[in-house]
Amino acid sequence: MVNPARRAVLDGRGMIAQPDGITRYTIELVREIARQARNMELFLLVREGLELDRFVQWRDNLKCIPVPFSHIGPGTLARVGAIVDRMNPDLYHSFFMLQPLRMKTPGIISVHDTLWFQRPWLQMPESGIRRLAGWLYYRLAVGLSVRKSRRIIVVSDATR
């Protein structure tokens, strides 16, 4: 029998002040996990300065941890793993498709869509070298994150 997780880090750094799809997904999932997993200690990583009180109903088992860098930048791949591992969790879940590559904690990622791979010009208004660099970064970072993850949650059959 598998031992249930007692401590988890939930990475909500993809949330923004004006809720989009990833923000709504994150809020609802965090709310439900905190409600159902009352005997778990939960840590929610958020971007510094994001006011969450209007979104999240705080519970005793849920603590907010501000992180000084975005969910999509290289800091996620290189630096967040040390932050997570210091919390000594049983599980890490990124609600976005990237996870730290240098992390000992078992990880789960949620993948919402694959539009970045198929049509990068729809995701990034810049053209030329910036778009190419963004596309290459996502191809590499998401590919490595998928391979490192213990589990992958996809939100649709098309994404799978």
Solvent accessible surface area in square Angstrom, and as a share of the most:
residue,aa,sasa,rsa
1,M,235,1.05
2,V,133,0.76
3,N,119,0.61
4,P,104,0.65
5,A,31,0.24
6,R,156,0.57
7,R,70,0.26
8,A,2,0.01
9,V,0,0.00
10,L,4,0.02
11,D,6,0.03
12,G,1,0.01
13,R,1,0.00
14,G,9,0.08
15,M,2,0.01
16,I,63,0.32
17,A,52,0.41
18,Q,133,0.59
19,P,44,0.27
20,D,56,0.29
21,G,51,0.49
22,I,37,0.19
23,T,0,0.00
24,R,139,0.51
25,Y,54,0.21
26,T,1,0.01
27,I,11,0.06
28,E,97,0.43
29,L,54,0.27
30,V,1,0.00
31,R,81,0.30
32,E,64,0.29
33,I,44,0.22
34,A,1,0.00
35,R,96,0.35
36,Q,121,0.54
37,A,19,0.15
38,R,159,0.58
39,N,146,0.75
40,M,35,0.16
41,E,53,0.24
42,L,0,0.00
43,F,19,0.08
44,L,0,0.00
45,L,0,0.00
46,V,3,0.02
47,R,75,0.27
48,E,105,0.47
49,G,74,0.71
50,L,31,0.15
51,E,130,0.58
52,L,6,0.03
53,D,106,0.55
54,R,156,0.57
55,F,26,0.11
56,V,6,0.03
57,Q,116,0.51
58,W,88,0.31
59,R,77,0.28
60,D,146,0.76
61,N,18,0.09
62,L,9,0.05
63,K,91,0.39
64,C,51,0.30
65,I,50,0.25
66,P,81,0.51
67,V,2,0.01
68,P,83,0.52
69,F,34,0.14
70,S,38,0.25
71,H,23,0.10
72,I,67,0.34
73,G,21,0.20
74,P,96,0.60
75,G,13,0.12
76,T,1,0.01
77,L,24,0.12
78,A,60,0.46
79,R,141,0.51
80,V,0,0.00
81,G,1,0.01
82,A,52,0.40
83,I,36,0.18
84,V,0,0.00
85,D,44,0.23
86,R,179,0.65
87,M,27,0.12
88,N,116,0.60
89,P,13,0.08
90,D,51,0.27
91,L,47,0.23
92,Y,0,0.00
93,H,11,0.05
94,S,3,0.02
95,F,2,0.01
96,F,25,0.10
97,M,11,0.05
98,L,2,0.01
99,Q,1,0.00
100,P,0,0.00
101,L,52,0.26
102,R,192,0.70
103,M,11,0.05
104,K,186,0.79
105,T,11,0.06
106,P,36,0.22
107,G,2,0.02
108,I,28,0.14
109,I,0,0.00
110,S,0,0.00
111,V,11,0.06
112,H,34,0.15
113,D,68,0.35
114,T,32,0.18
115,L,51,0.25
116,W,26,0.09
117,F,41,0.17
118,Q,107,0.48
119,R,111,0.41
120,P,18,0.11
121,W,132,0.46
122,L,109,0.54
123,Q,76,0.34
124,M,33,0.15
125,P,124,0.78
126,E,62,0.28
127,S,81,0.52
128,G,53,0.51
129,I,136,0.69
130,R,140,0.51
131,R,61,0.22
132,L,87,0.43
133,A,55,0.43
134,G,13,0.13
135,W,74,0.26
136,L,92,0.46
137,Y,54,0.21
138,Y,14,0.06
139,R,118,0.43
140,L,113,0.56
141,A,1,0.01
142,V,8,0.05
143,G,19,0.18
144,L,61,0.30
145,S,0,0.00
146,V,55,0.32
147,R,178,0.65
148,K,73,0.31
149,S,16,0.10
150,R,159,0.58
151,R,164,0.60
152,I,74,0.37
153,I,69,0.35
154,V,50,0.29
155,V,70,0.40
156,S,49,0.32
157,D,109,0.56
158,A,99,0.77
159,T,17,0.10
160,R,192,0.70
